[in-house]
Amino acid sequence: MDIQLTIAGRRDLSGQIYQQLRAAVVDGRLPPGSRLPSTRDLALQLGVSRKTTLEVYERLVAEGFLDGRTGDGTFVADGLASAPARKSVRGAIALRPARIWRRVPEALAMPKPGERLPYDYLGGVTDKALFQPAPWRKCVGHALRMQARGRGIYRDPAGEQELRLAIARYVGFSRGVTCNWQDVIATQGAQQAIDLAARVMVSPGDTVAVEEPGYPPVRSSLLAQGARVVPVPVDEEGLRVDLLPGQARWVYVTPSHQFPLGMPMSLERRLTLLAWARKRGALIVEDDYDGEFRFEGRPVESLKSLDRDGVVAYVGTFSKTLFPELRVGYVVPPASLAEDFLKAKQINDWHGCSLTQAALGRYMLDGEFGRHLRRVQKHYAQRREVLLQHLRGPLSPWLEPIAPVAGIHLAAFLRRGLREDAVIAKARGASIGLYGIAGFYAGRRARQGLLFGYGDMPVEDIGSSLSALRALLGKQA
């Protein structure tokens, strides 16, 4: 690729080029092993003689910054230590963001790439060892061939038709959501779908309601829209509809598997919420983030399947069923808002990756997605059972589990006298990654507890780690 160099005038051309190339190597903008243009190409790019660029390269090779390989090219020498990156440009002013961003909390802290404890109960992640790559490779190959035949143009903001058709069939069969493929909008994960719903329905100063405790990125998205966010408590039946603010125009719920506590919303509470939204003309955003994995009782009706008045936007994701890096979700908005959702999607990012969407659509239509769900369901059910056996048995003096009927995580409250930060720190010292639930509360009266994500925890590791945790808590007592 071309290197960005600036020639000022025609004096000391070799000196100007030398100083800029040397600085690029020292600063790390040209990392070790980077291939440089040939002296001929660089001379053409800069409008100088080849003799000038040849002198520069020879000087940098002699000083050890570059490595000339006969018949191969010129490269930045290996083993060079780059200078630490400068945090700010000299003389730069401190720009002030819009005042609304002062209210938006920091992003969720995520583990650094490659950082993982031997036993890690991180929520929201899946076991990629259970994902069979061969069928996926076949579908990606199909998508590549289809893409090669097409024109190099922008795609439909709503997503690839093949994927939207597959999603419409899937949610109609498994969740009772009546829709056709034109009603589905593919998104970059559930988070973008929720953000679109906020962009369409929320104006600065509007009152919106979220679950308490609940998913922090949703609160952040709403605060960024300038909304007044009201946390509404949940109980054993889900969101307390009787405590919803009367002026709310937008309500976010996780009725199939409340996040993070895990209880489903009762049918009576669902019908009450729908009646409330109909009366006030409010939008309900239903996040069905991992309802595919159900372990007890009959499937609970989605809010969207019960909606007769067009007040529910149904949101789903493939992050929990396949893997988070896929970054594909979807939303089925109310018919009255479909055009507005599509406008918001196009303004936001125009459209997602068409290759990934086409591959996923073929993966679903070929039946591979259903086979994958049936296969991993058995593993997750076994892990859930072993986890509950320990929490209800040896760990019961310290933990009070909330047994979920669905999903790939469960929460447990700490019994009186224990603090989650102390338990988490002690467990980390024993190479056990635990995570608290207090951060999911927006109010001050946060309950102390732990969230156990078991999607990426083999059964044998669950048994070993919880036995070690039992020994740690026993010593503390």
C-alpha positions as CSV (number, residue, x, y, z in Angstrom):
1,M,0.0,0.0,0.0
2,D,1.0,3.6,-0.4
3,I,2.8,5.3,2.6
4,Q,1.6,8.7,3.6
5,L,4.7,10.9,3.2
6,T,4.8,14.7,2.7
7,I,7.3,16.5,0.5
8,A,7.7,20.2,1.3
9,G,9.5,21.9,-1.6
10,R,12.4,20.3,-3.5
11,R,15.3,20.7,-1.0
12,D,16.9,17.8,0.7
13,L,14.4,15.3,-0.6
14,S,16.2,12.3,0.7
15,G,16.5,13.9,4.1
16,Q,12.7,14.6,4.2
17,I,11.8,11.0,3.2
18,Y,14.4,9.5,5.6
19,Q,13.1,11.4,8.6
20,Q,9.5,10.5,8.0
21,L,10.1,6.8,7.3
22,R,12.4,6.6,10.4
23,A,9.7,8.3,12.6
24,A,7.0,5.9,11.3
25,V,9.2,2.9,12.3
26,V,10.1,4.3,15.7
27,D,6.5,5.3,16.5
28,G,5.2,1.9,15.6
29,R,3.1,3.1,12.6
30,L,5.2,0.7,10.5
31,P,5.5,-2.4,12.8
32,P,8.2,-5.0,12.5
33,G,7.8,-7.2,9.4
34,S,5.9,-4.6,7.4
35,R,6.7,-4.7,3.7
36,L,7.6,-1.3,2.1
37,P,6.9,-0.3,-1.5
38,S,9.8,-0.9,-3.9
39,T,12.1,2.1,-4.4
40,R,10.7,2.4,-7.9
41,D,7.0,2.5,-6.7
42,L,7.9,5.0,-3.9
43,A,9.7,7.3,-6.3
44,L,6.6,7.3,-8.6
45,Q,4.3,7.9,-5.6
46,L,6.3,10.9,-4.4
47,G,7.4,12.3,-7.8
48,V,11.1,12.0,-7.0
49,S,14.0,10.1,-8.7
50,R,14.6,6.4,-7.9
51,K,18.1,7.4,-6.9
52,T,16.7,9.4,-4.0
53,T,14.5,6.6,-2.6
54,L,17.4,4.1,-3.1
55,E,19.6,6.3,-0.9
56,V,17.0,6.5,1.8
57,Y,16.4,2.7,1.9
58,E,20.2,2.0,1.9
59,R,20.7,4.4,4.9
60,L,17.8,2.9,6.9
61,V,19.1,-0.6,6.2
62,A,22.6,0.4,7.3
63,E,21.1,1.8,10.6
64,G,19.2,-1.4,11.3
65,F,15.7,0.0,10.7
66,L,15.0,-1.9,7.5
67,D,15.9,-5.3,6.2
68,G,16.5,-5.7,2.4
69,R,15.8,-9.3,1.2
70,T,17.1,-10.0,-2.3
71,G,14.3,-11.0,-4.6
72,D,11.7,-10.5,-1.9
73,G,11.6,-6.8,-1.0
74,T,12.3,-4.4,1.8
75,F,10.8,-4.9,5.3
76,V,10.8,-3.2,8.6
77,A,13.5,-5.0,10.7
78,D,12.3,-7.5,13.3
79,G,13.0,-7.0,16.9
80,L,12.6,-3.3,17.0
81,A,10.9,-1.9,20.1
82,S,8.4,0.8,19.2
83,A,8.1,4.0,21.3
84,P,5.0,4.0,23.6
85,A,2.0,5.6,21.9
86,R,1.4,9.2,22.7
87,K,-1.8,9.8,24.6
88,S,-2.4,13.2,23.1
89,V,-1.1,15.5,20.4
90,R,1.0,18.4,21.7
91,G,-1.2,21.5,21.9
92,A,-4.5,19.6,21.4
93,I,-7.5,21.0,23.2
94,A,-9.8,18.9,25.4
95,L,-13.0,18.7,23.3
96,R,-16.3,18.5,25.3
97,P,-18.9,15.9,24.2
98,A,-22.6,16.7,24.3
99,R,-23.8,17.0,27.9
100,I,-25.9,13.9,27.6
101,W,-22.8,11.7,27.5
102,R,-22.0,12.8,31.0
103,R,-25.0,10.8,32.2
104,V,-24.2,7.7,30.2
105,P,-22.3,5.2,32.4
106,E,-19.1,3.5,31.3
107,A,-19.4,0.5,28.9
108,L,-19.5,-3.0,30.5
109,A,-16.1,-4.2,31.5
110,M,-15.3,-7.3,29.4
111,P,-12.4,-9.7,29.8
112,K,-9.4,-8.8,27.7
113,P,-8.7,-11.1,24.6
114,G,-6.9,-14.2,25.8
115,E,-7.6,-13.5,29.5
116,R,-9.4,-16.4,31.0
117,L,-9.4,-18.1,34.4
118,P,-9.3,-21.9,34.5
119,Y,-12.9,-21.8,35.8
120,D,-14.9,-18.9,34.4
121,Y,-18.7,-18.4,34.9
122,L,-18.9,-15.4,32.5
123,G,-22.4,-14.9,31.4
124,G,-23.7,-14.6,27.9
125,V,-21.0,-16.8,26.2
126,T,-21.4,-20.1,24.5
127,D,-19.3,-23.3,24.2
128,K,-17.8,-23.1,20.7
129,A,-16.5,-26.7,21.1
130,L,-20.2,-27.7,20.7
131,F,-20.4,-25.9,17.3
132,Q,-19.7,-28.1,14.4
133,P,-17.7,-26.0,11.8
134,A,-18.2,-28.3,8.7
135,P,-21.8,-27.3,8.0
136,W,-21.0,-23.7,8.6
137,R,-18.1,-23.7,6.2
138,K,-20.4,-25.2,3.6
139,C,-22.9,-22.4,4.1
140,V,-20.2,-19.7,4.0
141,G,-18.9,-21.2,0.7
142,H,-22.5,-21.0,-0.7
143,A,-22.7,-17.4,0.4
144,L,-19.3,-16.6,-1.3
145,R,-20.4,-18.1,-4.6
146,M,-23.7,-16.1,-4.5
147,Q,-21.9,-12.9,-3.6
148,A,-19.4,-13.4,-6.4
149,R,-22.3,-13.5,-8.9
150,G,-23.9,-10.3,-7.7
151,R,-23.2,-6.7,-8.4
152,G,-21.0,-4.6,-6.2
153,I,-23.8,-2.5,-4.7
154,Y,-25.2,-1.6,-1.3
155,R,-27.8,-4.1,0.0
156,D,-31.2,-3.8,1.5
157,P,-31.0,-2.1,4.9
158,A,-33.4,-4.8,6.3
159,G,-30.9,-7.5,5.5
160,E,-30.6,-10.5,3.2
161,Q,-33.9,-12.0,2.1
162,E,-32.7,-15.6,2.7
163,L,-31.9,-14.8,6.4
164,R,-35.1,-12.8,6.9
165,L,-37.2,-15.7,5.4
166,A,-35.4,-18.2,7.7
167,I,-36.0,-16.0,10.8
168,A,-39.7,-15.5,10.0
169,R,-40.1,-19.3,9.7
170,Y,-38.2,-19.9,12.9
171,V,-39.9,-17.4,15.2
172,G,-43.3,-18.4,13.7
173,F,-42.7,-22.1,14.5
174,S,-40.8,-21.8,17.8
175,R,-42.2,-18.6,19.4
176,G,-45.6,-18.3,17.9
177,V,-44.7,-14.9,16.2
178,T,-46.9,-14.3,13.2
179,C,-44.9,-12.5,10.5
180,N,-43.6,-12.8,7.0
181,W,-40.0,-12.2,5.9
182,Q,-40.8,-8.6,4.9
183,D,-41.6,-7.9,8.6
184,V,-38.1,-8.9,9.8
185,I,-35.1,-6.5,10.0
186,A,-31.7,-8.1,10.5
187,T,-29.4,-6.2,12.9
188,Q,-26.0,-6.1,14.3
189,G,-27.0,-8.1,17.4
190,A,-29.9,-7.4,19.8
191,Q,-28.2,-4.3,21.0
192,Q,-28.7,-2.5,17.7
193,A,-32.3,-3.7,17.5
194,I,-33.0,-2.1,20.9
195,D,-31.2,1.0,19.9
196,L,-33.3,1.3,16.8
197,A,-36.4,1.0,18.9
198,A,-35.2,3.9,21.1
199,R,-34.3,6.0,18.1
200,V,-37.8,5.6,16.6
201,M,-39.9,6.1,19.7
202,V,-37.9,8.1,22.2
203,S,-37.4,11.9,22.1
204,P,-35.2,13.8,24.6
205,G,-37.1,14.2,27.9
206,D,-39.4,11.2,27.3
207,T,-40.0,8.8,30.2
208,V,-39.1,5.2,29.5
209,A,-39.2,2.1,31.8
210,V,-36.7,-0.7,32.2
211,E,-36.5,-3.7,34.5
212,E,-34.8,-3.4,37.9
213,P,-32.4,-5.2,38.0
214,G,-31.8,-5.2,34.2
215,Y,-29.4,-5.1,31.3
216,P,-27.2,-2.0,31.7
217,P,-26.5,-1.4,28.0
218,V,-30.2,-0.8,27.4
219,R,-30.2,1.9,30.1
220,S,-27.1,3.5,28.5
221,S,-28.7,3.5,25.0
222,L,-31.8,5.2,26.4
223,L,-29.8,7.8,28.3
224,A,-27.9,8.6,25.2
225,Q,-31.2,9.4,23.5
226,G,-31.9,11.9,26.3
227,A,-34.6,9.9,27.9
228,R,-35.7,9.9,31.5
229,V,-35.1,6.2,32.5
230,V,-37.2,4.8,35.3
231,P,-36.2,1.4,36.8
232,V,-39.2,-0.7,37.6
233,P,-38.8,-3.6,40.1
234,V,-39.4,-7.2,39.2
235,D,-40.8,-9.9,41.4
236,E,-41.4,-13.7,41.0
237,E,-43.9,-13.0,38.2
238,G,-41.7,-10.5,36.3
239,L,-42.1,-6.8,35.8
240,R,-44.4,-5.0,38.3
241,V,-46.8,-3.5,35.8
242,D,-48.6,-1.7,38.6
243,L,-45.5,0.4,39.2
244,L,-44.9,1.5,35.7
245,P,-44.9,5.3,35.3
246,G,-48.1,6.5,33.6
247,Q,-46.3,8.8,31.2
248,A,-43.9,6.1,29.9
249,R,-43.8,5.8,26.1
250,W,-41.3,2.8,25.9
251,V,-40.9,-0.3,28.1
252,Y,-38.1,-2.8,27.9
253,V,-38.7,-6.4,29.2
254,T,-37.1,-9.8,29.1
255,P,-40.3,-11.9,29.7
256,S,-39.0,-15.4,28.7
257,H,-35.9,-15.3,31.0
258,Q,-35.6,-12.1,33.1
259,F,-32.1,-10.7,32.9
260,P,-30.3,-11.3,35.2
261,L,-32.5,-13.0,37.8
262,G,-34.0,-15.6,35.4
263,M,-37.7,-15.9,36.3
264,P,-40.2,-15.9,33.4
265,M,-43.1,-13.3,33.3
266,S,-46.4,-14.9,34.2
267,L,-49.2,-15.1,31.6
268,E,-51.4,-12.8,33.7
269,R,-48.6,-10.2,34.0
270,R,-48.0,-10.4,30.2
271,L,-51.6,-9.7,29.4
272,T,-51.7,-6.9,32.0
273,L,-48.6,-5.3,30.3
274,L,-50.2,-5.5,26.9
275,A,-53.3,-3.9,28.1
276,W,-51.3,-1.1,29.8
277,A,-49.4,-0.4,26.5
278,R,-52.5,-0.4,24.4
279,K,-54.2,2.1,26.7
280,R,-51.2,4.5,26.7
281,G,-49.9,4.0,23.1
282,A,-46.6,2.8,24.4
283,L,-44.1,0.5,22.7
284,I,-43.0,-2.7,24.5
285,V,-39.6,-3.9,23.5
286,E,-39.5,-7.7,24.1
287,D,-35.9,-9.1,24.3
288,D,-36.1,-12.8,23.8
289,Y,-32.3,-13.2,24.1
290,D,-32.0,-16.9,25.1
291,G,-35.5,-18.3,25.3
292,E,-34.5,-21.2,22.9
293,F,-33.0,-23.1,25.8
294,R,-36.0,-24.3,27.9
295,F,-35.6,-26.9,30.6
296,E,-38.9,-27.1,32.5
297,G,-42.6,-26.9,31.8
298,R,-44.3,-25.9,28.5
299,P,-43.0,-23.0,26.4
300,V,-44.3,-19.7,27.6
301,E,-46.1,-17.5,25.0
302,S,-44.0,-14.6,23.7
303,L,-45.5,-11.2,24.2
304,K,-45.5,-10.7,20.4
305,S,-47.6,-13.8,19.9
306,L,-50.2,-12.4,22.3
307,D,-50.1,-8.9,20.8
308,R,-53.3,-8.0,19.0
309,D,-52.9,-4.2,18.9
310,G,-49.4,-3.8,17.4
311,V,-47.5,-2.5,20.5
312,V,-44.6,-5.1,20.7
313,A,-41.3,-5.0,19.0
314,Y,-39.8,-8.5,19.2
315,V,-36.0,-8.7,19.5
316,G,-33.9,-11.8,19.1
317,T,-30.2,-12.7,18.7
318,F,-27.9,-15.5,17.6
319,S,-25.2,-14.6,20.2
320,K,-26.6,-17.1,22.7
321,T,-27.6,-19.8,20.3
322,L,-24.4,-19.8,18.1
323,F,-21.6,-17.4,19.3
324,P,-21.4,-13.7,20.1
325,E,-18.8,-12.9,17.5
326,L,-21.4,-13.5,14.8
327,R,-23.0,-10.1,15.7
328,V,-26.4,-10.9,14.1
329,G,-29.7,-10.2,15.7
330,Y,-33.2,-9.2,14.4
331,V,-36.3,-7.2,15.2
332,V,-39.9,-7.7,14.2
333,P,-41.4,-4.2,14.8
334,P,-45.1,-3.3,14.9
335,A,-46.4,-2.8,11.4
336,S,-47.1,0.9,12.1
337,L,-43.4,1.5,12.9
338,A,-41.8,-0.8,10.3
339,E,-40.9,2.0,7.8
340,D,-39.5,4.1,10.6
341,F,-37.4,1.2,11.9
342,L,-36.0,0.7,8.4
343,K,-35.1,4.4,8.1
344,A,-33.3,4.2,11.4
345,K,-31.4,1.1,10.3
346,Q,-30.2,2.7,7.1
347,I,-29.1,5.9,8.9
348,N,-27.4,3.8,11.6
349,D,-25.2,1.6,9.4
350,W,-27.0,1.1,6.1
351,H,-26.8,-2.7,6.4
352,G,-24.9,-5.5,8.1
353,C,-22.4,-8.0,6.5
354,S,-24.3,-9.6,3.6
355,L,-21.9,-12.5,3.5
356,T,-22.5,-13.5,7.1
357,Q,-26.3,-13.0,6.7
358,A,-26.5,-15.1,3.6
359,A,-24.5,-17.9,5.2
360,L,-26.6,-17.8,8.3
361,G,-29.8,-17.8,6.3
362,R,-28.7,-21.0,4.4
363,Y,-27.6,-22.6,7.7
364,M,-31.1,-22.1,9.0
365,L,-33.0,-23.1,5.9
366,D,-30.9,-26.3,5.5
367,G,-31.9,-27.4,9.0
368,E,-28.4,-27.1,10.5
369,F,-29.5,-24.4,13.1
370,G,-32.3,-26.7,14.4
371,R,-29.9,-29.6,14.7
372,H,-27.4,-27.4,16.5
373,L,-30.0,-26.3,19.0
374,R,-31.1,-29.9,19.8
375,R,-27.4,-30.9,20.3
376,V,-26.4,-28.2,22.6
377,Q,-29.7,-28.3,24.6
378,K,-28.6,-31.6,26.1
379,H,-25.3,-30.3,27.2
380,Y,-26.7,-27.1,28.7
381,A,-29.4,-29.0,30.5
382,Q,-26.8,-31.3,32.1
383,R,-24.7,-28.3,33.2
384,R,-27.7,-26.5,34.7
385,E,-28.6,-29.6,36.7
386,V,-25.1,-30.1,38.1
387,L,-24.9,-26.4,39.0
388,L,-28.3,-26.5,40.8
389,Q,-27.3,-29.6,42.7
390,H,-24.3,-27.8,44.2
391,L,-26.2,-24.6,44.9
392,R,-29.1,-26.3,46.5
393,G,-26.8,-28.8,48.4
394,P,-23.3,-28.0,49.6
395,L,-23.5,-24.3,48.8
396,S,-27.0,-23.7,50.2
397,P,-25.7,-22.2,53.5
398,W,-24.3,-19.3,51.6
399,L,-26.3,-19.0,48.3
400,E,-30.0,-18.9,47.5
401,P,-30.4,-19.9,43.8
402,I,-33.1,-18.7,41.5
403,A,-33.7,-21.7,39.3
404,P,-34.4,-20.5,35.7
405,V,-36.7,-22.5,33.4
406,A,-34.6,-21.3,30.4
407,G,-31.3,-19.7,29.3
408,I,-27.7,-20.4,29.9
409,H,-27.1,-18.6,33.1
410,L,-28.7,-18.5,36.6
411,A,-28.4,-16.1,39.5
412,A,-28.1,-16.8,43.2
413,F,-28.6,-14.3,46.1
414,L,-25.9,-14.3,48.8
415,R,-27.3,-15.0,52.2
416,R,-27.0,-12.3,54.9
417,G,-23.5,-11.4,56.0
418,L,-21.8,-12.0,52.7
419,R,-20.6,-9.4,50.3
420,E,-20.3,-10.2,46.6
421,D,-17.1,-8.3,46.1
422,A,-15.4,-10.2,48.9
423,V,-16.6,-13.6,47.6
424,I,-15.6,-12.7,44.0
425,A,-12.1,-11.7,45.1
426,K,-11.6,-14.8,47.2
427,A,-12.8,-17.0,44.4
428,R,-10.5,-15.3,41.9
429,G,-7.6,-16.1,44.1
430,A,-8.5,-19.8,43.6
431,S,-8.8,-19.3,39.8
432,I,-12.6,-19.2,39.8
433,G,-14.2,-16.4,37.8
434,L,-17.4,-15.2,39.5
435,Y,-19.5,-12.2,38.7
436,G,-21.9,-10.1,40.8
437,I,-25.4,-8.9,40.2
438,A,-25.3,-5.6,42.1
439,G,-24.1,-3.8,38.9
440,F,-27.4,-4.7,37.2
441,Y,-29.4,-2.5,39.6
442,A,-29.8,1.1,38.7
443,G,-31.1,2.1,42.2
444,R,-29.2,2.2,45.5
445,R,-30.9,-0.8,47.0
446,A,-29.0,-3.5,45.1
447,R,-29.1,-7.0,46.3
448,Q,-25.9,-9.0,46.7
449,G,-25.6,-12.0,44.6
450,L,-23.7,-13.9,41.9
451,L,-24.4,-14.7,38.2
452,F,-23.3,-18.1,37.0
453,G,-23.0,-18.4,33.2
454,Y,-22.7,-22.0,32.4
455,G,-22.7,-21.8,28.6
456,D,-19.0,-22.3,28.4
457,M,-18.4,-24.4,31.5
458,P,-18.0,-28.2,31.0
459,V,-19.8,-30.4,33.5
460,E,-16.6,-31.6,35.2
461,D,-15.3,-28.1,35.6
462,I,-18.6,-27.0,37.3
463,G,-18.2,-29.8,39.9
464,S,-14.6,-29.1,40.6
465,S,-14.9,-25.3,40.8
466,L,-18.0,-25.4,43.1
467,S,-16.4,-27.9,45.4
468,A,-13.4,-25.5,45.7
469,L,-15.8,-22.6,46.3
470,R,-17.6,-24.6,49.0
471,A,-14.2,-25.1,50.8
472,L,-13.4,-21.3,50.5
473,L,-16.7,-20.2,51.9
474,G,-16.4,-22.8,54.7
475,K,-13.1,-21.3,55.8
476,Q,-14.6,-17.8,55.8
477,A,-17.5,-19.0,58.0
